[in-house]
Amino acid sequence: MSPLARLRKLCLALPEAHEVEAWGEPTFRVRNKLFAMYAAAGNHHGSGRPAVWCKAAPGNQSLMVRAAPARFFVPPYV
């Protein structure tokens, strides 16, 4: 299963979740509030690998990046 197919399966299993294309990428929302975005490996951010951008509680992002910088990162627009 592709990374995007796995993400769709997880996100769309949530109550009221739906997919909307935005900025050329799939985004996932509940009640029109974005909670996750897929970034393809070849997207304009140039990371060279697929990524998922998702909401995290305040402070969690920096903890996750410090704990596993090869896995977690700060998206360019945050």
C-alpha positions, 0 to 999 in steps of 0.5 A: 500500500502506498504512503498516501493510500495508508494515510487516506485509510487512517484519516478517512476512518475518523468520524466526519473526516473528508478529503479536500485537495488544496495547494496541489496535495490531499488534505484531510479535514473534519468539519472543514478544519484541516488536521492532516496534509500529505506532501508527496516526495516530489513536491515543491518543498524538495525534501525528496520523501513523502511526508504527513503534516498534522496538528500537534498540541503546543510544545509537542512539535519541538519535543518530537523533532528533538527526540527523532530529527530523522523522522520529525521536522518543522514544516516550512509554513509553520 
